[in-house]
Amino acid sequence: LNLIEINVKVMAIKKLVQVWDGKKIIPENILFLKEKTKEVVVPISNNIHKIMEDLLDTYKTIPCAGVAANQISYDKRIFIGLKYDDYDDGENSKEEKLKKTVVGNPNADNYEFYINPQIDHSSKKSIQEGEEGCLSIPEIRLIAERFDKIKIRYFNAEGNKIKKPLSGFMSR
């Protein structure tokens, strides 16, 4: 009898910190989400890698553009979101979209980690309006004004410093 070792990764899908439970506001969650998050030290520690795994597992199960660490109860300055280079702006054919049908997040394979992100440049001459929602405030969407063209910097999952311009949906 041969024994076969099977390595199975158990997903760590975290509960979202929400400010509304459908009936009432949750003040302690509002206070937590308003707190300034803590900067991540690079090189990235095992603890931060664990947070990144939890972010990825959660991101893959929820239809969204991104999830911040504080939305899953961590007070670190990190989020997972769409990867700019792979963002689908809606130009793909209907047949291509049907092939990509998935349960959970349709962008599950399109992500990047943004560690200690910051906007280095924006211009009030470049404003866009669009409908937005927030995972921490379920069932509510609103029209928000955002800068259309920005320059950002952050560290990626490998701890490399990235600087790049973003525009359109990605600049939100």
TORFIVO-62726 format. One line per field, with one value per atom (N, C-alpha, C, CB): atom name; residue in one letter; x, y, z. Coordinates in steps of 0.2 Angstrom, whole numbers. Atoms other than C-alpha are relative to their C-alpha. Glycine has a CB too. Layout:
BEGIN
nuvo: [CA/...]
guba: [A/...]
x: [X/...]
y: [Y/...]
z: [Z/...]
***
This chain:
BEGIN
nuvo: [N/CA/C/CB/N/CA/C/CB/N/CA/C/CB/N/CA/C/CB/N/CA/C/CB/N/CA/C/CB/N/CA/C/CB/N/CA/C/CB/N/CA/C/CB/N/CA/C/CB/N/CA/C/CB/N/CA/C/CB/N/CA/C/CB/N/CA/C/CB/N/CA/C/CB/N/CA/C/CB/N/CA/C/CB/N/CA/C/CB/N/CA/C/CB/N/CA/C/CB/N/CA/C/CB/N/CA/C/CB/N/CA/C/CB/N/CA/C/CB/N/CA/C/CB/N/CA/C/CB/N/CA/C/CB/N/CA/C/CB/N/CA/C/CB/N/CA/C/CB/N/CA/C/CB/N/CA/C/CB/N/CA/C/CB/N/CA/C/CB/N/CA/C/CB/N/CA/C/CB/N/CA/C/CB/N/CA/C/CB/N/CA/C/CB/N/CA/C/CB/N/CA/C/CB/N/CA/C/CB/N/CA/C/CB/N/CA/C/CB/N/CA/C/CB/N/CA/C/CB/N/CA/C/CB/N/CA/C/CB/N/CA/C/CB/N/CA/C/CB/N/CA/C/CB/N/CA/C/CB/N/CA/C/CB/N/CA/C/CB/N/CA/C/CB/N/CA/C/CB/N/CA/C/CB/N/CA/C/CB/N/CA/C/CB/N/CA/C/CB/N/CA/C/CB/N/CA/C/CB/N/CA/C/CB/N/CA/C/CB/N/CA/C/CB/N/CA/C/CB/N/CA/C/CB/N/CA/C/CB/N/CA/C/CB/N/CA/C/CB/N/CA/C/CB/N/CA/C/CB/N/CA/C/CB/N/CA/C/CB/N/CA/C/CB/N/CA/C/CB/N/CA/C/CB/N/CA/C/CB/N/CA/C/CB/N/CA/C/CB/N/CA/C/CB/N/CA/C/CB/N/CA/C/CB/N/CA/C/CB/N/CA/C/CB/N/CA/C/CB/N/CA/C/CB/N/CA/C/CB/N/CA/C/CB/N/CA/C/CB/N/CA/C/CB/N/CA/C/CB/N/CA/C/CB/N/CA/C/CB/N/CA/C/CB/N/CA/C/CB/N/CA/C/CB/N/CA/C/CB/N/CA/C/CB/N/CA/C/CB/N/CA/C/CB/N/CA/C/CB/N/CA/C/CB/N/CA/C/CB/N/CA/C/CB/N/CA/C/CB/N/CA/C/CB/N/CA/C/CB/N/CA/C/CB/N/CA/C/CB/N/CA/C/CB/N/CA/C/CB/N/CA/C/CB/N/CA/C/CB/N/CA/C/CB/N/CA/C/CB/N/CA/C/CB/N/CA/C/CB/N/CA/C/CB/N/CA/C/CB/N/CA/C/CB/N/CA/C/CB/N/CA/C/CB/N/CA/C/CB/N/CA/C/CB/N/CA/C/CB/N/CA/C/CB/N/CA/C/CB/N/CA/C/CB/N/CA/C/CB/N/CA/C/CB/N/CA/C/CB/N/CA/C/CB/N/CA/C/CB/N/CA/C/CB/N/CA/C/CB/N/CA/C/CB/N/CA/C/CB/N/CA/C/CB/N/CA/C/CB/N/CA/C/CB/N/CA/C/CB/N/CA/C/CB/N/CA/C/CB/N/CA/C/CB/N/CA/C/CB/N/CA/C/CB/N/CA/C/CB/N/CA/C/CB/N/CA/C/CB/N/CA/C/CB/N/CA/C/CB/N/CA/C/CB/N/CA/C/CB/N/CA/C/CB/N/CA/C/CB/N/CA/C/CB/N/CA/C/CB/N/CA/C/CB/N/CA/C/CB/N/CA/C/CB/N/CA/C/CB/N/CA/C/CB/N/CA/C/CB/N/CA/C/CB/N/CA/C/CB/N/CA/C/CB/N/CA/C/CB/N/CA/C/CB/N/CA/C/CB/N/CA/C/CB/N/CA/C/CB]
guba: [L/L/L/L/N/N/N/N/L/L/L/L/I/I/I/I/E/E/E/E/I/I/I/I/N/N/N/N/V/V/V/V/K/K/K/K/V/V/V/V/M/M/M/M/A/A/A/A/I/I/I/I/K/K/K/K/K/K/K/K/L/L/L/L/V/V/V/V/Q/Q/Q/Q/V/V/V/V/W/W/W/W/D/D/D/D/G/G/G/G/K/K/K/K/K/K/K/K/I/I/I/I/I/I/I/I/P/P/P/P/E/E/E/E/N/N/N/N/I/I/I/I/L/L/L/L/F/F/F/F/L/L/L/L/K/K/K/K/E/E/E/E/K/K/K/K/T/T/T/T/K/K/K/K/E/E/E/E/V/V/V/V/V/V/V/V/V/V/V/V/P/P/P/P/I/I/I/I/S/S/S/S/N/N/N/N/N/N/N/N/I/I/I/I/H/H/H/H/K/K/K/K/I/I/I/I/M/M/M/M/E/E/E/E/D/D/D/D/L/L/L/L/L/L/L/L/D/D/D/D/T/T/T/T/Y/Y/Y/Y/K/K/K/K/T/T/T/T/I/I/I/I/P/P/P/P/C/C/C/C/A/A/A/A/G/G/G/G/V/V/V/V/A/A/A/A/A/A/A/A/N/N/N/N/Q/Q/Q/Q/I/I/I/I/S/S/S/S/Y/Y/Y/Y/D/D/D/D/K/K/K/K/R/R/R/R/I/I/I/I/F/F/F/F/I/I/I/I/G/G/G/G/L/L/L/L/K/K/K/K/Y/Y/Y/Y/D/D/D/D/D/D/D/D/Y/Y/Y/Y/D/D/D/D/D/D/D/D/G/G/G/G/E/E/E/E/N/N/N/N/S/S/S/S/K/K/K/K/E/E/E/E/E/E/E/E/K/K/K/K/L/L/L/L/K/K/K/K/K/K/K/K/T/T/T/T/V/V/V/V/V/V/V/V/G/G/G/G/N/N/N/N/P/P/P/P/N/N/N/N/A/A/A/A/D/D/D/D/N/N/N/N/Y/Y/Y/Y/E/E/E/E/F/F/F/F/Y/Y/Y/Y/I/I/I/I/N/N/N/N/P/P/P/P/Q/Q/Q/Q/I/I/I/I/D/D/D/D/H/H/H/H/S/S/S/S/S/S/S/S/K/K/K/K/K/K/K/K/S/S/S/S/I/I/I/I/Q/Q/Q/Q/E/E/E/E/G/G/G/G/E/E/E/E/E/E/E/E/G/G/G/G/C/C/C/C/L/L/L/L/S/S/S/S/I/I/I/I/P/P/P/P/E/E/E/E/I/I/I/I/R/R/R/R/L/L/L/L/I/I/I/I/A/A/A/A/E/E/E/E/R/R/R/R/F/F/F/F/D/D/D/D/K/K/K/K/I/I/I/I/K/K/K/K/I/I/I/I/R/R/R/R/Y/Y/Y/Y/F/F/F/F/N/N/N/N/A/A/A/A/E/E/E/E/G/G/G/G/N/N/N/N/K/K/K/K/I/I/I/I/K/K/K/K/K/K/K/K/P/P/P/P/L/L/L/L/S/S/S/S/G/G/G/G/F/F/F/F/M/M/M/M/S/S/S/S/R/R/R/R]
x: [4/0/4/-5/-3/7/-4/2/4/3/2/3/-1/1/-2/-5/1/3/-4/7/4/-10/1/-7/0/-7/-6/7/6/-23/0/-7/0/-23/-7/2/7/-38/0/0/1/-44/-2/-6/1/-45/-4/7/4/-60/-2/-6/1/-62/-7/5/6/-78/1/-4/-1/-80/-2/-3/2/-80/-5/6/5/-97/-3/-5/2/-104/-8/2/7/-122/-2/-3/2/-130/-7/-1/6/-146/-6/-2/5/-155/2/-3/-2/-144/8/-1/-7/-127/4/1/-5/-112/5/3/-4/-103/8/-2/-7/-87/3/0/-4/-84/1/-5/-1/-86/7/-6/-7/-72/6/-1/-6/-61/2/-2/-2/-62/2/-6/-2/-59/8/-4/-7/-42/5/1/-6/-26/3/5/-3/-19/8/-1/-7/-1/4/2/-4/13/3/6/-3/20/7/-3/-8/39/2/3/-3/48/7/-1/3/55/-6/5/7/38/1/-4/-1/37/-5/-1/5/28/-7/2/6/14/-4/1/3/11/-2/5/2/11/-6/6/6/-2/-6/0/6/-13/-1/2/1/-10/-4/7/4/-16/-7/3/7/-32/-3/0/2/-34/-2/5/1/-32/-6/6/6/-44/-7/1/6/-57/-2/0/1/-55/-3/7/2/-57/-8/4/7/-75/-5/0/5/-83/1/2/-1/-87/1/-7/-2/-77/6/2/-6/-63/6/-1/-5/-53/-2/4/1/-52/6/-2/-5/-42/1/-2/-1/-34/-4/7/4/-44/-7/0/7/-60/-1/-2/0/-55/3/3/-2/-50/8/-2/-7/-31/1/4/-1/-24/6/0/-6/-11/-2/4/1/-9/2/5/0/-12/-6/4/6/-25/1/-5/0/-28/-5/-1/5/-36/2/0/-1/-37/7/-5/-7/-20/-1/4/1/-19/1/4/-2/-11/-5/7/4/-24/-8/1/7/-40/-4/0/4/-54/-5/-4/4/-62/-7/4/6/-77/0/-5/-1/-70/0/6/-1/-69/-7/2/6/-82/-4/1/5/-98/3/-7/-3/-90/5/2/-6/-74/-2/5/3/-84/-3/-5/3/-94/5/-5/-5/-79/3/6/-3/-73/-5/3/5/-89/2/-7/-3/-84/-5/7/4/-93/5/-2/-4/-87/2/6/-3/-76/2/6/-2/-75/7/-5/-7/-58/4/0/-4/-52/7/-3/-7/-36/3/0/-3/-33/1/-5/-1/-26/8/-2/-6/-11/0/3/0/-6/3/4/-2/-4/2/-5/-2/7/3/6/-2/9/-1/7/1/1/-1/-7/1/1/-1/5/0/-4/5/-8/-5/10/-2/7/2/1/-7/5/7/-17/-1/-5/2/-25/-7/3/7/-41/-3/-1/3/-42/-2/6/1/-44/-5/6/5/-60/-5/-4/5/-72/-5/3/6/-89/-2/-6/3/-95/-3/6/3/-105/4/-6/-5/-96/-4/5/2/-100/6/-4/-5/-91/-2/2/2/-90/-2/6/2/-91/-7/6/6/-107/-5/0/3/-117/-7/-2/6/-132/-1/-6/1/-128/5/2/-4/-121/-1/-1/1/-118/5/2/-4/-110/5/-4/-5/-93/5/4/-5/-80/6/-1/-6/-63/5/1/-5/-47/1/7/0/-46/7/-3/-7/-27/4/3/-4/-15/6/-4/-6/2/1/7/-1/5/6/-6/-6/18/-2/6/2/17/6/-7/-4/26/-4/4/4/21/1/1/-1/20/7/-4/-7/38/4/3/-4/43/3/5/-3/48/-4/0/3/44/-3/4/3/32/-3/-6/3/28/-4/5/3/15/-6/-2/6/1/-6/1/7/-17/-5/-2/5/-32/-7/1/7/-51/-1/1/2/-58/6/-3/-5/-41/3/6/-3/-37/-5/0/4/-52/2/-7]
y: [-6/0/6/0/-7/17/5/1/-6/32/6/1/-6/48/6/-1/-6/64/5/3/-5/77/7/-2/-6/95/4/4/-4/105/6/-4/-6/123/2/6/-2/128/8/-2/-7/145/3/1/-4/158/6/3/-5/168/4/-3/-4/182/4/5/-3/190/8/-1/-7/208/4/2/-4/222/5/5/-4/231/5/-5/-6/247/0/7/0/242/-8/4/7/225/-1/-3/1/228/3/-7/-3/235/6/-5/-5/246/1/-1/-2/255/-3/8/3/247/5/-7/-5/261/-2/4/2/251/-2/-6/2/245/7/-4/-6/263/3/5/-3/269/-4/-1/4/254/2/-8/-2/258/7/-1/-6/276/1/5/0/272/0/-5/0/276/-7/6/7/259/1/-3/0/255/-2/-5/2/255/-7/6/6/239/0/-5/0/236/-5/-2/4/230/-2/3/6/216/-2/-5/2/208/-6/-1/6/197/-5/3/5/181/2/-6/-3/190/3/4/-4/201/-5/6/5/186/-3/-5/3/178/5/-1/-5/194/0/7/0/194/-6/0/6/176/1/-6/-1/181/5/2/-5/196/-4/5/3/185/-5/-4/5/171/4/-4/-4/184/3/5/-4/194/-5/3/5/178/-2/-6/3/174/6/-3/-6/192/4/4/-4/201/7/0/-7/217/2/0/-3/228/-1/7/1/226/0/7/1/223/3/-8/-3/233/-5/7/4/224/2/1/-2/234/-2/8/3/227/-7/1/7/210/0/-5/0/216/1/-6/-2/220/7/-4/-7/237/2/3/-2/237/3/-7/-4/248/-4/7/5/235/-1/-6/2/231/-4/6/3/219/3/-8/-3/225/-2/8/2/224/2/4/-1/223/4/-6/-5/238/-3/6/3/228/-5/-3/5/215/2/-6/-2/226/-1/7/0/222/6/-7/-6/238/-1/6/1/230/-1/5/1/228/-7/4/7/209/-2/-4/2/200/-4/-4/3/192/-7/0/6/175/-1/-3/1/178/1/6/-1/184/-6/6/6/169/-6/-3/5/158/1/0/-2/168/-1/7/0/165/-4/-3/3/161/1/2/-2/160/4/-7/-4/173/6/-4/-6/187/-2/3/1/188/2/3/-2/196/-4/7/4/182/-1/-7/1/179/7/-4/-7/198/4/4/-3/205/2/-4/-2/214/3/6/-2/218/7/-4/-7/237/1/5/-1/239/7/-5/-7/256/5/1/-4/264/8/-2/-7/283/3/3/-4/296/5/2/-5/306/7/-2/-5/317/-1/1/0/322/7/-3/-6/336/2/1/-2/345/1/6/-1/348/-7/3/7/329/-3/-4/3/324/-5/5/5/309/-1/-6/2/304/-7/5/6/287/-3/-5/3/275/-5/-4/5/266/-3/5/4/254/-2/-6/2/248/-6/6/6/231/0/-5/-1/238/3/4/-3/247/-3/8/4/234/3/-7/-2/238/7/-2/-7/256/2/4/-2/264/8/-4/-7/282/3/4/-3/294/4/5/-3/299/4/-5/-3/312/-2/8/3/305/4/-7/-2/311/-5/1/4/304/-2/3/2/304/2/5/-1/301/-4/-3/4/295/-3/5/3/282/-3/-5/4/273/-5/4/5/257/-6/-3/6/240/-5/-1/6/224/-5/-1/6/207/-2/-6/2/204/5/-1/-5/220/5/-3/-5/230/6/-3/-6/248/1/6/-1/252/8/-5/-7/270/-1/5/0/272/5/-7/-4/283/-5/5/4/277/5/-3/-4/284/-4/4/3/280/-4/-5/4/266/-1/-6/2/261/6/-2/-5/278/1/7/-1/277/-4/-3]
z: [0/0/0/6/0/-5/3/-8/-3/5/-5/7/5/-6/5/-6/-4/3/-5/2/3/-3/3/-2/-3/0/-3/-2/2/0/4/2/-3/3/2/-5/-2/14/0/8/1/9/7/-5/-6/23/-3/3/2/17/6/-4/-6/30/-1/1/0/35/-1/7/1/29/6/-6/-5/42/-4/3/3/38/5/-3/-4/44/1/-2/0/41/0/-6/0/45/-3/7/3/35/4/-1/-4/50/4/5/-4/60/-2/8/1/59/6/0/-5/68/2/-3/-1/76/1/6/-1/82/-7/4/6/64/-4/-5/4/57/3/1/-3/70/-2/8/2/65/-7/1/7/47/-1/-5/0/50/3/4/-2/59/-5/5/5/50/0/1/0/44/1/-6/-2/49/-7/5/5/36/0/0/1/30/-1/-6/0/33/-6/6/6/17/2/-7/3/16/3/-1/-2/18/5/-5/-5/34/-1/7/0/36/2/4/-2/45/-6/6/6/30/-6/-3/5/18/2/-1/-3/29/-2/7/2/27/-7/3/8/8/-2/-3/2/7/2/4/-2/17/-5/7/5/5/-6/-1/6/-10/0/-2/0/-4/1/7/-1/1/-7/5/7/-16/-5/-2/5/-26/1/0/-1/-18/-1/6/0/-19/-7/6/6/-35/2/-4/-2/-32/-5/7/3/-39/5/-3/-5/-23/7/-1/-8/-4/3/1/-5/9/6/2/-6/23/6/2/-6/36/-1/1/2/27/3/-7/-3/34/6/-5/-7/51/1/4/-1/48/0/-5/0/52/-4/7/5/38/-6/-1/6/23/-6/0/5/10/-3/2/3/-3/-6/-1/6/-17/-5/1/5/-33/-7/1/7/-51/-2/-5/2/-60/-7/-2/5/-72/-7/1/6/-86/-3/0/2/-87/1/4/-1/-84/-6/3/5/-95/0/0/1/-101/-3/-3/3/-108/-7/2/8/-126/-2/-2/2/-126/-3/6/3/-136/5/-6/-4/-129/1/-2/0/-133/5/-7/-5/-123/7/-2/-7/-108/2/0/-2/-108/2/-5/-1/-108/7/-5/-6/-92/6/-1/-5/-82/6/-3/-6/-64/5/2/-6/-47/4/3/-4/-36/-3/3/4/-43/-7/4/7/-62/-1/-4/0/-59/4/1/-5/-48/-2/1/3/-59/-2/-5/2/-62/7/-5/-6/-46/1/6/-2/-39/7/-5/-7/-21/0/5/-1/-17/7/-3/-6/-2/1/2/-1/6/-6/2/6/-9/2/-3/-1/-11/-7/4/6/-24/0/-1/0/-29/-4/-3/4/-42/-2/-6/3/-46/-2/5/2/-55/0/-7/0/-52/-7/5/6/-70/-3/-5/3/-73/5/-1/-4/-64/-4/4/3/-67/5/-3/-5/-60/-2/-1/1/-58/6/-2/-6/-48/3/-3/-4/-34/6/3/-6/-20/4/-2/-5/-5/3/5/-3/2/7/-1/-7/20/1/3/-1/16/-6/-2/5/7/-2/2/3/-5/-1/5/1/-6/-6/6/5/-22/-1/-7/1/-26/-5/7/5/-39/4/-4/-4/-33/-5/4/4/-40/2/0/-1/-42/-5/0/5/-51/-5/4/6/-68/-2/-6/1/-70/6/-6/-6/-56/-1/6/0/-53/7/-1/-6/-39/1/1/-2/-30/6/2/-5/-20/0/-1/0/-16/-3/6/2/-25/5/-7/-4/-18/1/-3/0/-21/4/-7/-3/-12/-4/5/4/-27/0/-7/0/-28/-7/2/6/-42/0/-2/1/-49/-7/0/7/-63/0/-2/1/-70/-1/-6/1/-69/-2/6/3/-78/0/-6/1/-80/6/-6/-6/-69/5/-3/-4/-63/5/-4/-5/-55/6/-4/-6/-44/6/-2]
***
